[in-house]
Amino acid sequence: MADVAFVLHGHFYQPPRENPWTEVVPRQPSAAPFHDWNERVTAECYRPNGWARILDDHGRIVAVVDNYERLSFNMGPTLLSWLDEHAPETYARIVGADREARRAIAQGYGHAIMPLCNDRDLRTQIRWGLADFRHRFGREAEGMWLPETAVDDRVLAALAEEGVRFTILAPGQIAALRPLAAGGDWHDAAVAGTRLPGTLRWRHPDDPALGVDLVVYDGPISHDVAFGGFPSQVVVDRIVGRSHGDLVSVACDGETFGHHHHYADRGVAHALAVEADRRGVALPRLADWLTEHPPTHEGRVRLSAWSCTHGVRRWLDDCGCHTGGEAGWNQAWRAPLRAAFDQVRDWAVEVFDRRGPAVLRDPWAARDAYIDLVLGVSTVERFAERHVVDGDREAAIVEALTLLESQRHALLMYTSCGWFFNDPAALEMFPIMR
């Protein structure tokens, strides 16, 4: 039996596709024959992973398993809200899997690049992500996925202060490390021959008692899974060969398992439900592994993301990273568009600061609490009793909710995929601009 511990993490996410005026997803012809891309990816990925088929050598179904019970995964709040309404069986399967195995972790709410958020938005993205997780899964989140794994020290400090135990990062995001017990000199993580442990501890600069555990995924295997599909025996072979008693984690978009690579959900099912058991590969929960095997090294991070080799410039300027486009295209539109969004956000903040105190007892506390109203955890009446000032209550509620809706959409307009691709008029940017 191999002494191997393996975690496969799927980052499942779709942006808010709803028209902000109607809250309805319009028809998207490029997703045909489906109404929209949420429907298509659900049919190709989210649903099949809930009822994944295991086949024998003759292509006959020998078992149907729920991959979500064996995967580590996060589901973006904007995706979960859509699944809840439009694919309730799939939604229930995902929530039920976590009830059985408790492998889900939270995600920053609106899939914004967290290091680029101002301080208030950073906190609200974290708090709304944790509140959404609590509402849907019925428990507190132990870890949080950072959109695009975008990180810096300010983001990790906010996670620690909000009670998040761990997050998942790429190996290239680790700047330096040193043994936790001995302290001493830092070692550059990029130096040839430096082997990164599977987990590291990041310490809060102002309070060493606070920190966040960093789960460092295996870069080469994760890359090959993301872009090459999921041949289960090959992947498990590599996991066994890579492990030296440490955790081996692989992380990629959850849409890899069925949407990007058709029927990869079956490869995942065979690897986790059949091959892992046959090879003696343990599949621990990340939270349990970190409790039972605390990190032995301290880590420092660099301002970075898993999908940009220039820090987080992919969401700021024409750094050279893009997806799609013809020869000679550029992304010089990113900087002025980002500046325009920042100006709109700041104008909305000015209005919120000026008009909010007349109708809200504490406008910014009300914004953090507004997620409960969005999720239906609270009613308008209960929310108003707690947050809306006395007086002409009906008029105050209307203005308060109008101000809070403007803030909700200001958060959602920073959804990262708007800047990811080559064309600002593409499907991903259009709803964000709207």
Summary of the structure (lengths in Angstrom):
residues: 434
radius of gyration: 22.1
end to end distance: 55.5
largest distance: 73.1
contacts: 1420
relative contact order: 0.14
helix: 47%
strand: 18%
